[in-house]
Amino acid sequence: MQISMFCAVKDRPEPLKFSILSWLYRPVNEIVILDWGSERPVRNIIENKMKEQATRENSELNDWQDRIKLLRLPRKHTWTSAKSINIAASYCSNDTIFKIDADNILVAETLPELPENTFYNGSMKESHENDRCLCGSFIVKANDYWKIGGYDERHQNYGYDDQDLYNRLKAKGLQRQTLPQGTIYHLPHSNRQRLDIYRYKKSIWDSIKENKERFQKYQETDPWGPDSPHVKTKIVSDQGWYKEIELEKAEGIDEVIEIFD
């Protein structure tokens, strides 16, 4: 199974020092990472780690530049998770895509085969709290992801964007399966770290509740789909495995190009 793993990062890239090795040591054909203007650039973290690790002759890591595609957006653009994940997904080359977070260790030596009309995702029903933190990771066919428009880019705050995506996949007739336990492991961290990069400082549960109410109404009156006004990007500097990109303003989404004060 040809698979592209992808994630988006902003201002908390340190877990990649651990997770990137687990990804590279597994049969993943392509790893797409979007760095949205992190103060500590992801490029430095990856290059330093590879200098430490990719030194043995015939090392499994020696082809890392062929397998990693690192994209960096400038810090001036306002970050939201939904936009960042869709941008990263748009640069994936394979038919199957695996969204993972930067703080997720890939444990399984092989990834589960994906049946037709099915997607996998982590479950909030797991008994252990740390396993429930994997609910935002999923494996799906790229065509199925884009048939529903990917993430709804109107999401601005923390929470419920993953569940909204899964609800729309199921509404299109896809069957949901729980990502097999032991596939990935979440590096624990505080709730404060989850909210640090968001503009609107609410509690996690207030934020999720507010998003749920808002997007249930959206799906009734203005559902998100493939023809919705997605943010677009362009490559402004191509250095092989590392590319610098810029946002292009999408018609109908005025807040995409907001600049930090």
C-alpha positions in Angstrom: 0.0 0.0 0.0 1.5 3.3 -1.1 0.8 5.8 1.7 1.5 9.4 2.4 1.8 10.4 6.1 1.2 14.1 6.8 1.0 16.5 9.7 1.0 20.3 10.4 3.1 22.0 13.1 3.2 25.4 14.7 5.4 26.5 17.6 5.6 23.1 19.2 7.9 21.1 16.9 10.1 19.5 19.6 8.3 16.2 19.6 9.5 15.7 16.1 12.9 14.9 17.5 11.3 11.6 18.6 8.5 10.9 16.2 10.3 11.6 12.9 12.6 8.6 13.5 9.7 6.3 14.2 8.1 7.4 10.9 11.2 6.9 8.9 11.9 3.4 10.3 8.5 2.3 9.1 7.2 1.5 5.5 5.9 5.0 4.8 6.6 6.1 1.3 6.1 9.8 1.8 6.1 12.1 4.9 4.6 15.6 4.3 5.1 18.1 7.1 3.8 21.7 7.1 5.6 24.1 9.3 3.4 27.1 9.8 6.0 29.7 10.8 7.3 28.0 14.0 9.7 30.2 15.9 12.0 27.2 16.0 12.0 26.0 12.4 11.2 22.4 11.8 13.9 22.2 9.2 16.6 22.7 11.8 15.1 20.0 14.0 15.0 17.4 11.2 18.5 18.2 9.9 20.1 18.1 13.3 18.4 14.8 14.0 19.5 13.3 10.7 23.1 14.4 11.3 22.9 12.5 14.6 21.2 9.4 13.2 21.7 8.9 9.5 25.5 8.2 9.6 25.7 4.4 9.3 26.5 2.9 5.9 23.3 1.4 4.5 21.2 3.0 7.2 17.4 3.0 6.7 17.6 6.7 7.2 20.0 7.5 4.4 17.1 8.2 2.0 15.3 10.6 4.3 15.5 13.5 1.9 13.7 11.4 -0.7 10.9 10.5 1.7 10.3 13.8 3.6 8.6 16.8 2.0 8.8 19.8 4.4 6.8 22.9 3.6 7.2 26.2 5.4 4.7 29.0 5.5 5.8 32.4 6.9 4.6 33.4 10.4 2.7 36.4 9.2 -0.4 34.4 8.2 -3.0 33.5 10.9 -2.9 29.8 11.7 -5.8 27.5 12.0 -5.6 23.7 12.3 -8.2 23.0 9.5 -6.4 25.1 6.9 -3.0 23.8 7.8 -4.1 20.1 7.6 -5.8 20.6 4.2 -2.7 22.4 2.9 -0.4 19.5 4.0 -2.8 16.9 2.5 -2.8 18.8 -0.8 0.9 18.0 -1.2 0.5 14.3 -0.6 1.3 12.2 -3.7 -0.2 8.8 -2.9 -3.7 7.4 -3.1 -3.9 6.6 0.7 -3.2 9.4 3.2 -2.5 9.0 7.0 -2.9 12.1 9.1 -0.8 12.0 12.2 0.2 14.6 14.8 3.8 15.6 15.4 3.7 14.2 18.9 2.6 10.7 17.6 5.1 7.9 17.6 4.5 5.2 14.9 4.7 2.0 16.8 3.3 -0.7 14.5 5.8 -2.2 12.0 3.1 -2.4 9.3 0.1 -0.3 8.7 -3.4 -1.8 8.4 -4.7 -2.4 4.9 -7.6 0.0 4.1 -10.7 -1.7 2.6 -12.7 0.1 0.0 -15.2 2.6 1.3 -13.6 2.6 4.7 -11.6 4.9 6.9 -9.7 4.4 10.1 -9.5 6.9 12.9 -8.5 7.0 16.6 -11.3 6.7 19.0 -12.5 8.8 21.9 -14.0 5.7 23.5 -10.6 4.2 24.4 -10.3 3.4 28.1 -7.0 5.1 28.6 -7.0 8.9 28.4 -3.8 9.1 26.4 -5.2 6.7 23.8 -8.2 9.1 23.4 -5.7 11.7 22.3 -5.3 9.8 19.1 -8.8 10.7 17.9 -7.4 13.2 15.4 -5.3 10.6 13.5 -6.9 8.8 10.5 -6.2 6.8 7.4 -8.4 7.4 4.3 -8.2 7.3 0.6 -7.2 10.7 -0.8 -10.1 10.7 -3.2 -12.6 10.1 -0.4 -11.0 12.9 1.7 -11.3 15.5 -1.1 -14.8 14.4 -2.1 -16.0 16.0 1.1 -13.6 18.9 0.8 -11.3 17.7 3.6 -11.5 19.7 6.8 -14.0 22.5 7.0 -11.7 25.6 6.9 -14.2 27.7 8.8 -13.0 26.1 12.1 -11.1 28.7 14.0 -10.7 27.3 17.6 -9.8 24.1 19.2 -11.9 20.9 18.9 -14.6 19.1 17.0 -13.0 19.6 13.6 -12.0 16.0 13.5 -15.5 14.7 14.5 -17.0 17.0 11.9 -14.7 15.4 9.2 -15.6 11.9 10.3 -19.3 12.7 10.3 -19.1 13.9 6.7 -17.1 10.9 5.6 -19.8 8.6 7.1 -22.6 10.7 5.5 -20.9 9.9 2.1 -21.3 6.2 2.8 -17.9 5.3 4.2 -17.6 2.8 7.0 -15.6 3.9 10.0 -13.2 1.5 11.7 -11.1 2.2 14.8 -7.4 2.5 14.2 -5.9 -0.7 15.6 -4.6 -0.2 19.1 -0.8 -0.1 19.2 -0.5 1.5 15.7 0.6 4.9 17.2 1.4 6.3 20.6 0.7 9.8 21.8 3.5 11.7 23.7 1.5 13.1 26.7 1.3 16.8 27.3 -0.9 19.3 29.1 -4.2 20.8 27.9 -2.5 24.3 28.1 -0.1 23.3 25.3 -3.1 22.3 23.1 -4.6 25.8 23.4 -1.4 28.0 23.4 -1.4 28.6 19.6 -5.1 29.5 19.4 -6.3 33.1 19.3 -9.4 32.4 21.4 -8.5 31.3 24.9 -11.3 29.1 26.1 -11.3 25.9 28.1 -11.0 22.8 25.9 -14.6 21.7 26.6 -16.1 25.1 26.1 -14.3 25.4 22.8 -15.4 21.9 21.6 -19.0 22.6 22.6 -19.0 26.0 20.8 -17.5 24.5 17.7 -20.0 21.6 17.7 -23.0 23.9 17.9 -21.6 26.1 15.1 -20.7 23.4 12.7 -23.9 21.4 13.1 -25.7 24.5 12.0 -23.3 24.9 9.1 -23.9 21.4 7.9 -27.6 22.2 7.8 -27.5 25.5 6.1 -24.1 25.8 4.3 -22.4 22.4 4.2 -18.7 22.2 3.5 -17.6 20.3 0.3 -15.2 20.1 -2.6 -16.4 23.3 -4.1 -16.1 25.3 -0.9 -13.5 28.2 -0.9 -10.4 26.4 0.2 -7.2 28.3 0.9 -4.6 27.8 -1.9 -0.8 27.9 -1.8 2.1 28.4 -4.2 5.7 27.3 -3.9 8.0 30.3 -3.8 11.3 28.5 -3.1 12.0 24.8 -4.0 15.0 23.3 -2.4 14.2 19.7 -3.0 12.9 18.1 0.1 12.4 21.6 1.7 10.0 24.1 0.1 8.9 27.5 1.1 5.3 28.3 0.3 2.9 31.3 0.5 -0.9 31.5 0.9 -3.1 32.8 -1.9 -6.4 34.4 -0.8 -9.4 32.1 -1.5 -12.5 33.9 -2.6 -15.0 34.1 0.2 -12.5 33.6 3.0 -11.5 37.1 4.1 -9.7 35.9 7.2 -7.2 33.7 5.5 -4.6 36.4 5.0 -5.0 38.1 8.4 -1.7 39.5 9.6 -0.5 39.3 13.2 -0.4 42.6 15.0 
